[in-house]
């Protein structure tokens, strides 16, 4: 449809030439008066229509390139958003796993300390009872030795327990650098994370 005006114009010029030279068409000069100008008009119309076609193709190509570029940009943005979402979810899952592991470690540590405290308490109670019994059974020096030994063991155990809890509290206060989620840094937790 877009080339129709050019074709109609070429046909009109050829028709006009034939009409102007209709009485000389049987002679060679009259035939040349119609054929040569018609040929020239056809060549010019062909170049004109070819230029229109090339221009239209260039416009179509530019429009397709623009669409392609915008689609590629949309896909890139969507991929970046998806990547950021996946990274965020992975960080959340990792932080959750670290918190759960930390809680499990603290539970196990408390349980172990409770068992150890019970055993030490029973042993010290037995030593004190045995020392008191020795004092009442006329072996006062041996009883005093047992009582002082049990008291020293109790004092040592309490000092060590206090040092451990102070050290654990200091370790819990260390914060991981801001590039990772803010959780407490606990060496046993980090070893557990490295293993997984």
C-alpha positions, 0 to 999 in steps of 0.5 A, spaced: 500 500 500 505 504 501 508 504 494 501 505 490 502 512 489 509 511 486 506 506 481 500 510 480 504 516 478 509 512 473 503 509 470 500 516 469 506 519 466 506 513 461 499 514 459 500 521 458 506 520 454 502 515 450 496 519 449 500 525 447 503 521 442 498 516 440 498 519 432 505 517 432 505 510 435 506 507 429 512 510 427 519 509 430 520 516 432 513 516 436 515 509 439 521 512 441 518 518 444 513 514 448 518 508 450 524 512 452 521 517 457 517 511 460 523 508 461 526 514 465 520 515 469 520 507 471 527 507 473 526 514 477 520 511 480 524 504 481 530 508 485 524 512 489 521 506 491 527 503 493 529 509 497 523 508 501 523 501 502 530 502 505 528 507 509 522 503 512 527 497 513 532 502 517 526 504 521 523 497 522 530 495 524 531 501 529 524 499 532 526 492 533 533 494 536 530 498 541 525 493 543 530 488 544 534 493 548 528 495 552 526 487 553 534 486 555 534 491 560 527 489 563 530 482 564 537 484 567 533 488 572 528 482 573 534 478 574 538 482 579 531 483 583 531 475 583 538 475 585 537 480 591 531 476 593 535 469 593 541 472 597 536 475 602 533 469 603 539 465 604 542 470 609 535 470 613 536 462 613 543 462 615 542 467 620 536 463 623 540 456 622 546 460 626 541 462 632 538 455 632 545 452 633 547 457 638 540 455 642 542 448 641 549 449 644 547 453 650 542 448 652 547 443 651 552 447 655 547 448 661 545 441 661 553 439 661 554 444 667 548 442 671 550 434 671 558 436 672 555 441 678 551 435 681 557 430 681 562 435 684 556 437 689 555 430 691 563 428 691 564 434 696 558 433 700 561 426 701 568 428 702 565 433 708 561 428 711 567 423 711 571 429 714 565 430 719 565 423 721 572 422 722 572 428 727 567 425 731 571 418 731 577 421 734 581 422 728 580 429 728 587 431 724 585 426 718 578 429 718 580 436 718 585 435 712 579 432 709 575 438 710 580 443 708 581 439 702 574 439 700 573 446 702 579 448 697 576 443 692 570 447 692 573 454 692 577 452 686 571 449 682 567 455 684 573 460 681 574 456 675 566 456 674 566 463 675 572 464 670 568 460 665 562 464 665 566 471 665 569 468 659 563 465 655 560 472 657 565 476 653 565 471 647 558 472 647 559 480 646 563 480 640 559 482 634 560 479 627 562 485 622 557 489 619 558 485 612 554 479 615 548 478 620 549 481 627 549 475 631 553 473 637 560 470 635 561 463 639 567 459 637 563 452 638 558 455 634 563 457 628 566 451 628 559 447 627 557 452 621 564 451 618 563 443 618 556 444 615 
